[in-house]
Amino acid sequence: MSALTLAAGLHAAAETEKIGNPAVNIAIFGAFVAVTLVIVLRASRQNKSAEDYYAGGRSFTGAQNGTAIAGDYLSAASFLGICGAIAVNGYDGFLYSIGFLVAWLVALLLVAELLRNTGRFTMADVLSFRLKERPVRMAAALATLLVVFFYLLAQMAGAGGLVALLLGISSTAGQSVVIAVVGALMILYVLVGGMKGTTWVQIVKAVLLIIGAAVMTAWVLAKFGFNISDLFQAAIDRAGEGGEALIEPGKAYGATSLSKLNFLSLALALVLGTAGLPHVLMRFYTVPDAKAARRSVVWAIWLIGIFYLFTLVLGYGAAALVGADTIKAAPGGVNSAAPLLAYELGGEVLLGLISAVAFATILAVVAGLTITAAASFAHDIYASVIKKGQVSGDGEVRVARITVVVIGVLAIVGGIFAQGQNVAFLVALAFAVAASANLPTIIYSLFWKRFNTSGALWSMYGGMISCIVLITFSPVVSGKVDPVTGESLSMIKDTGIDFHLISLENPGLITIPLAFVLGVVGTYLSKEKPHPEKFAEMEVRSLTGAGAEKATEH
């Protein structure tokens, strides 16, 4: 990874030969931004109510929403981070793809249809149905904002590294300007287009991303006679001594007992986190009924699954044609694998096209994250907690738009400090928070009659606080060192500071079971009387859809 320091100040990324033609790259970027702005402006004309701004008027079909979910989910972590992880770590890098995909089965079977039947705009609508509204909404909104913050860090870091590579920018100051531009565009998209404009940008981006990945995959396979074994062998040969580790488990996660625990923790976070990601859950409210929500997930599973098969070929293709050392030395580090492979295959034109797709990926995902955070603050904290429901839809949307600007500024600042981190890993931290703070409460609320407000608060705050504490005192922030080079790989570098207390890099193995246990403990310690009639009403609504229309008309 390229160097980044929080304590000693930002400094230049690793120098590398500039690739591609900056003029071509900027022209393709500009064309994409112009087209998507037109889409957003056209969509904004239909925003007449809070339901239009937050949920796109619930007017999207299952296929459209499934494609948008794929566009929301296939982030910079998927295209940039996973390709880089596979190129450098081979088999173990592909475990990210497997975890991200398997996670959708949890979302399909446990939450998609049930949430659509019981909610209105946000996850907190579901949780507050049978629990005390104000404290639960506040906790759910804080959890949403925390998950969104980690996810935005990943997207912003990816944007800085990608555009730095394309424009030959090796200084962190230049990358910081790029991150600021991405943040400004994100704010503009969400302010103007709301959920409807954001959804269409995500649909366009998903189509472009899958087509672009398919073209590159076919191109890579053609170079090796469409023989996957020859591709693997070329990657092994390019890696030199010990290259066989690329096709065997254990290169990143199998060498020691600790690395195996790290993998187990990562896998838990990825598989369980998707069903608690607020920006994914919010997409279920953009369709007219639960059947469409279920169809959305089926479409998303197919599209995402196909894409992740492409990442296997692209990652090994980058290892074979570009080489891990070249990738790690580039501005953006491992996140540069896919753009470097595009340049190797088709020169500056393919590089420009694929990088524009990656840029579109980042813009679409940050827009989706931002509107989710804005909706959560305006709908759950401002309208429901501060104003106690005594606010008009227009007033709520106005606060949401102000929130968009604040979140955009925070994302820019955070993204500048996150430069050089592997975006797939940063997203994994967001998944850990989602799986710890959100999923246990959602599951208990939907399926456990005895569950109460105290249990929800214990679970959500316990999951959030434990995640923050364990991440802060993990090797990710301080103390992680490359065993080969001795280079610091943690967020605080070149200072000799090391205050990590646990050795796990992802806290999911500890925090997810802890949050489930806290939900039980908090429930049984509380003197709050259960409300079986509310649970019965919620169960009927969640399973049959009866009363779902009522939930959208408050």
N, C-alpha and C positions, 0 to 999 in steps of 0.2 A: 504493500500500500504506500501511497505517497505520504510524505511526512506532514504531521499536523501537531501543533502544540498549543495547549491552553495556557500554560503557565509561563512559557518563555516567549510567547508571541508567535504569530503566523510567519512562516517563511516559505521559500520557493519549493515547489514540487520538483520531483526528479526531472532533470532535463532530458529531452528526447527529440528526435528528428520530427519536425512538423510534417503531418501527413495531410493529403488532400489539398483542395483549393479553398481557402477561406471565403472567397467571393461566391463560389458555387454553393458552399454550405449555408452562408447567410441568405442567399437568394431562395434556397429551398425552405429554410426556416421561415423566411418572410412570407412565402406563398402559403405555407400551412397556417401561419397565424392569421393571415388575411382571410382565408377561407373559413376558418373556425370562428373568427369574429363576426363574419356575415351570418353564420348559422346561429350564433348566440344572440345577435341583434334581432333576427327574425323570430326566434323563440321568445324573446323578452316581450314582444307585443302581446303575447297571450297570458302574461302574468298579471292577474287581476285580483288575486286573493292570497291569503297565507297558504292555502292548500296548493295553489299553483306554484308559489315560490318554493315551498318545502318539498312537495311531492309530485310536481309536474302535472297537477290536475288529475292524478291517477289514470292517465290516459294511455300508458304504454302497454303494448301486448307482451305476452310471455317471451316471445322470441326477441323483441326489441330490448326488453329489460334484461334478459339473459345475456345478450351481447354487451349491453352497458355494464352489467356486473363483471363480465370478463374484462372489459375495458378498465373498470375500476380496480379489479384485482390483479391484473397483469401489469404490475407497476415496474418502476425502475429496478426493483429487487429481482423481478422475474427476468427481464430482458438483459439488464447489465450485470447485476450481482450474481445471478445463478450461472449465466454463461461463463463469467470469470471464475466462479467457484469450481465449476466442472473443468475448466481449462487448467487450473492450478492444482486442484485436489482430485480430479477424476471422479471415480465412483462415489466418494463421500460428498462431493459437491452436488451430485444428482439427488442426494437425499433431501435437499431443500425442495426440489420439484415434487418428489413423492409426497412429502409432508404437506405441502401446499394443496396438492390435488386430493389426497385422501380426506383432508379436512372438510371438503365439500359434502361428503357423505354424512358427516355429523350435522352440518347445516341443513341438508335436505331432510334428514330423518327426524331431527329434533326441534328445529326452530322455524324454518321458512314459512310453512303454512300456518302454524300456530301463532306466530307473531303477526302475520298479516290479518288474521281474524280478530285479534285482540287489541291492536294498537292503532294509532292515528298518524303520528309523525316520527316519533323517536322511541328508543328502547324504554325510556322512562314511562311512557304511556302504558306499556304492558305491566311493568313492575308496580306502578301506583294503582292499578285497577283494584287490587284486593289488599293493598298495604296503605299505611299512612302516606298521603301524597307528598307533602312538603319535604320531609327528611329524605325520602326515597328518591325524589326527583333531584334533589341537590347532590346526593351521592352519585346517582347515575350520570348526571351532567359532568361532575368532576372526573369520573372515570372515563367518560367519552373524550373530554378535553385532553386528558393525559395520553390516551391511546393515539389520538390524532396528532399530538405533539411529536411523539416518537416517530410516527409514520411520516410526518412532514419532514423531519430531519433527514430521513433516508432519501426522500424524493429530491430535496434541495441539494444534498451532497451529490447525488447522481447527476443532477443538472450541471453543477459546477464542474465535475470531472469530465463529463461528456463534451460540453462546449469548449472547455479548455483544450481538450485533445483536438477538436476540429479547427479551432482558430489559432492553435500553436501557443496558447497562453500557459506559461509555466509558473507564473507568480500567483500566490494565493490572493493577492489584491485583485488581479484580473478575474479570477474565479469568483471572488466575492461580488464583483459587479454583475457577472452573469447570474448569480443567485438572486440578486436584487431585481434584475429584469424579469426573471421567471416569477418571482413573487408579485411583481406589479401586474403582469399579465393574468396571473391567477386571481388577484383581487378584482380586476376588470371583468373577467369571465363571470365570476360568481355574483358580483354586484349587479351586473346587467341581466344575465340570463337566468339566474336562479337554478332550480333543479332541472327544469326543462332544457335550458341551454346547455347545462353541464352534461345531461344525459346524452344529448345528440353529439356533443364533442367526444364523449366516451365511446359511443357507437362507432363513429368515424375512426377514432383511434384504434379500437379493437380490430376492425376490419383491416386497416392499414398494417397493424402490427403482425397479425396472423399471416397476411399475404406476404409481407416482407420477410418474415421468418421462414415461410414455406419456400420462397424463392432462394434464399440463402442456403437452406437445408438441401434443396435439390442440387444447387450449384456445388456444394461441398461433396455430396455423395457422387456427383458426376466426375469429380476429380479423382475419385478412388473406385471408379467402375461400378458405382452403386453397391459396393461391397463394404458392409459395416466393419467387418473384421480387418480389412486393409486400412480403414480409417483409424481404428484402434491401434494397429501396429505402427502406423505413421506417427501417431501421438507418442507412443512408447519410444520409438527411435529418436524423435526430436528431443525428448526429455533427457536422453543419454542414460548414464548409469543410474539404476534404480527406477527406470521409467515404467517397469511392470506394475509399480504401485498405483499407477493411474487407473488400472482396470481391476484393482483388487480393493476390497473394503479395508479400511484402517489407516489410510494415508493421513487423514485429518482427525479421525475419531476412534481409532482402534489401537493405537500404540500403547496406551496405559489404561489403567482402571479409571483414572480421572477423565480421560478423553472419552471413554465409553459412557460415563455418567453425563458428561457434557452433551453427548449425542442424544441420550435418553431425555434429558431436560429440554433440548431443542425440539425433539420430535413431539413431546407432549405439548409444548407451546404452539407449534405449527398446527397440529391436528385439532386441538381443542380451541385454539384462538380464533379461527375463522368464524365460528358460530357466535363469537362475542364481539366481533369487529363492528363498531357503530356505523361506519360508512357503508358496510355491506348490509347490515340489518335495515338501515334506512331505505335501501333500494326496494325492499319488499313492499313499501307503502306507495310506490309509484305505479302499481298495477291495480286494476279494478277489483280483483277478488283473489281468494286464496288459491284457486285453481291456477290462475295466471302466475302467482308467486311460486307455486310448485314447478310449473313449466319453466319459469325463469331459471331456477336452479339446475334443472336438467339440461337446458341449453348451455348454461355457464359451465357445467361439468364437461360437456363434450368439447366446447371451444377451448377451455383451459387445459384439458387433457391432451388435446392435439398439439397445442402450443408447447407444453412441457416435453413432449416427445421431440419436438424440434430443438429444444434447448440441449438435449443430449448430443445431437449431431453438431450443433453449433459450438458447444463447449469443447468437444474433442477436436472439432475442426480447427478451432483457434489454437489448441495445444499443438496440433500437427503442423499447421501452416504458418502460425505466428510465433509460437513458443512462449512458455510461461515466463521466462526471464524478460523478454521484450514487453510482455503485458504488464508485469509488475513494475517495470521501470517507467512506464508511460504516465503522463499526468492523468490522474483518475485511478491509477493502480489497476487492481483486478477488474474494476468496473469498465475498463477500456477494451475488454476482450472482443465483444461483439462489433464495435466500430472498427477495430484494427483488422478483424477478419473480413469485414465488408470491403475495406480498402485493398486487402490482399487479393480478394476475389475479383472485384470489378472496378478498382481504381476510385477516383475521386467522385464520380457520378453516383455509383452504388453507395459509397461512404456517405455522401450527402443525403441520399434518399433514406438509407437505414437510420442515419443519425437524426434526420427529421422525424422519423417514426418514433425513435426513442425520446426525442424532445416532446413530441405529441403525447407520448405515454406519461411523461412527468407532468405536463400541463393538465391532462385530463384527470389524473389521480389526485393532484393537489387541489384541483377545483372541487372534486367530490369530497375530499377530506374537509375542506374549508367550509362548504355549505353544511356538512354534518355538524361540525363544531358550532357554527353560527346558529343552526336550528336548535341544538341542544341548549345553548346558553339563552337564546331569546325565548324559546318555548318552555323549557323546563325551569330555568332559574329566574329569568325576568318576569315572564307572564304568569307562571304558576306559583313561584315562591315569593318573589318580591311584590308583585301586583295582585297575588291571590286570585288570578283569573279575571280581574277587572281591567282588561286592556283590549282594545280593538285589534282586529287582524292586521290593519295597516300599521298600527303602533308597534306590534310585535315584529313585523317585517322590517320596519325602520331600525329597530334595535339590532335585528339580525344583520343588517347591512353594515351598521357601525362595527359589529363584532367581526365581520369579515375583514375589515381594514386592520383591526387590532391583531387578529390572528395572522394575517399576512405579514405584518411587520415582525411579529415574534418568530414566524417561520423563517423569514429572511435572516434574522440575527442568529437563530439556532443553526440554520443551514451553513452559515459561514464558519461556525465553530465545529461543524461535523464533517468538514471537507476531509477526504482521504479515508474515511471509514467505509468498510464494505457495506453497501446499501442493503444486501440481503440480510446481513447480521443485524443492522439497525431495525429492520422490519421485524425480525424475530423477537426483538425486545418488545416491540409494540404488541405482537401476538401474545407474549407472556403476560403483559398487563391485561389484555382483553380476556384471556383465558382465566386469569386469577380474579379480576375485579368484577367481570360481567357474567361470564358463563355460569358459575355456580348459582348466582341469584336468579338468572333466567330459568335454569332447570328447576330449581326448588319452587319458584313462583308458579311455574306451569304444571308441575307434577306432584307437589307435596302439600297435602291439605293442612298440616300443622304449621307450616312455615309462616313467620310473621315479620313485622317491621324490624324488630330487634335483630333477628337472624340476617335479614337483608343488609342492615347497616354494618353488622359485625363482618359479614362476608365481603362486602364491597370495600369498606375502608381497610379491613385487614389485608385483603388482596392487594389493594393499591399501595398501602404503606410498606408492606413487606417487599413488594416488587421494587419500589423506589430505593429502599434501604439496601437490599441485596445487590441491586445494580450499581449503586454508588460505591459499595464496598466489595466490588468484584474486580477481577483482573481486566475487565473491559475498560474501566476508568483508570486504574493504575496497576502496574506490576506485571502486565503481560509482555513476555519477551520471546522473540523468535529464537528457538533453541539452536538454530544453525548460525545465524548472523549475529545474534546478540542484540539486534535492533529492538527497540521498544515498539510494541504493537498496540498499546493501550491509548486511551484518549489523552492522558497526561504523559508527555514524552520529554526526553532529554533533560529532565530535571532531577532524576534520582528519587523522586517522590514515589512511595509505594505504601498505600494504606489499605490494600485489599485484605479482607478478613475471611472470605470464603473463596474456594477455588473454582466454583461453577461459573461459567461465563454467561449462561442463561439461567435465570432463577426459577423457571417454570417447575422443575422437579420438586422444589420446596413450596413455592407459593400457591400452586394450583391445589394440591391436596390440603394445604393449610386453609385456603379460602372455603373449601367444601366443609372442612371440620368446623371452622368458625361459624358458618351458617347454621349448623346443627346446635353448637354450643349456645350461640346467641338466642336461638329460638327457644331452647329449653330453660335458659336462665331468665327469660322474660316472663313477666306476669300478665302480659297482654293476652286477652281472650281471643281464641281462634274464631274465625267467621266462616263456618262451613258453607253457609248459603252463598257467600261471595265466591268461594272456591268452586262450588257447583256451577254457578253462573259462568265463571271464567272457563271452566272445563267444557261446558256445552258450547260456548262461543268459539273456543280455540279449536275444538274438534269438528264442529259442524259448520261454523261460519254464521250461525244464527245470531243476530244482533250485531254483526260486523258493520252493517251500514250505520247503525246507531253510533258506533264508535267513531265514525268519521264526520259526525254532524254536530258535535258539541260546539 
